[in-house]
Amino acid sequence: MMDRFLAMKVFARVVESGSFTKAAETLQLTAPQASRIIQALEAHLGARLLNRTTRSVSVTEDGERYYQRSLRVLAEVDEMESELTHARLSPKGKIKVNMPALIAKTSIIPALPEFFATYPDIEIEMGLSDRQVDIVEEGVDCVIRTGELDDSGLVARRIGNMGRVTCAAPTYLDKYGEPTSPDDLSEHIGVNYVSSNTGRVRSWDFQVNGKTELFDMKSMIAVNEVGAYVACGLQGLGIVKGTRFILEPYLASGALREILKDYPSIPRPISILYSPNRQLPHRIRVFVDWVAAVFAREPLLQCER
């Protein structure tokens, strides 16, 4: 099958140079190859495009019309390729992402100035929630999620692990005392967390003798948002269990005190998910890579325990 785009390029070069030899050299072809390509083009079109003599080549009336049209087509292709090349080097467009609010506020948003400095032509629309988002249904490009993942058919890239800590405000511990093992929790009050996906209160998990055991806590209040959860703990409304990355400033200041240190919890994995598209747009790929780099440089988001 004739490569009509190549034939168009060869024809244009012959017209412009007035020579098969010169045209062939610019396209890394031989003169006989260039001649055969033009002959096949003329046969395909059913028209003579060039007048040939042993000393010169000139364009016919049909050839002139074809040449002018060819210039427009070739210019359009060059412009399209240039735009795509530029997009690879400097991606642009909108990215619609979804992530937990606390991750956005503590990790992603503070680092965004560096992202926009590198990729000024990308626009981000950020949704904040802990719920499971249907990427296809809601038109979202990628999501950041914590915890073990269901088999959703999405590409899941692990970008970190959030170590967890159990703690309480000094006011709570002064009033109720400090538990020394998970079994003591039956005599204590916890701030419970309601899963946005299931609508149910999450159980409390601890490593006891190398195995994960689940406990249910009495509570005065249950919430479904991490910021409110931490606020409840700071007010002494109960024991809280959360990620060390979020709670570390309060532990450092003494606003919260770590308890049950001998009974850790398995870190919660952090993943970024996106559709399994082999032709993933470059703007999304660079965003995913950038998010992974942001998490990689934060030790408290790379905990092994």
Phi, psi and omega in degrees: 000135182288137175276097186293329179293317177296318180299321179297318180294317180297315181300314180298319181292322178296315180300316185288326183264340182070021184205134174292322182296311181295319179298317182297320181299319182290339182251010179059045175239169171267160179300317177299322178297316179297319180296315179297323179296317180292321177300317179294324179294315179297320179295320180295319183277340183070033182211148175273125183260333185229144169263127183242135168230176180292340184249341186209164176229131178227158184268141177277176179296316176296321180297322179297317178296317180295323179298314182297318177294320180299320179300319180293318179296314181297321178294322179295318179294318178300319180294318180297315180295323179296318179296318181292321177298317178296322180295326177291321181282322181225080184300148180217165181120182183263141173241126178258117185235159176222140182199162175299143184301319183293323177296318179299312186288325186265335186240308189282306184300317178300335181265353185299327178305322179291325179295312182290334175293326180275323183234073185291344183265006178260137176246137182246130170250114190249120173260140184243115178191160176263352187286161178285121183261134174276104186302315183290311183299321186258005176064036181263139182279320179201158180225150172251129182223150175251154178096172178293146187254146171283163176281089186266352184084359179272159171283125181243117179253117179289125182241357178176178175223132181258107175294147184242153184221145175257132184206172180205157177287148177305325180296322177293312183295325177295327184275320188248350184084175183250127177291146180253349176207162178303331179298332180289346186294341178297340180260010184236173180244135177243158167271115184272152181244129180263123180293131178291337182275318184260339184076008181249157178289133178285140174286161178264127182247141179220151173273114180238116183054041176080003179238150178277124176241144182255142180227147174253138184249141168291151179210159171264338183210144173231139182228167180236023180220135190296319180300317178292325179299312179297318180300321178297318178297319180296331180274005178075023182279357178158172175289145177233152174231120182209182181286138181299326180302321181280322188270346185306317179300324181284328175291320181293325182276346183090001178294333173229153180233131181289139178228168178053044182297333181278001182231075184287174174241150178296134179302148177271123179293150175244130182226152170246131187241145177205168184293146180282066182256118181298331179259049180303125180308142185299326181297325179286320180297317181291329178292316179300315180296321180293316178301315179301321180292322178299315181289325184296332183268006179248104184304324183288353175255011178230042185280141176266341177207000000 
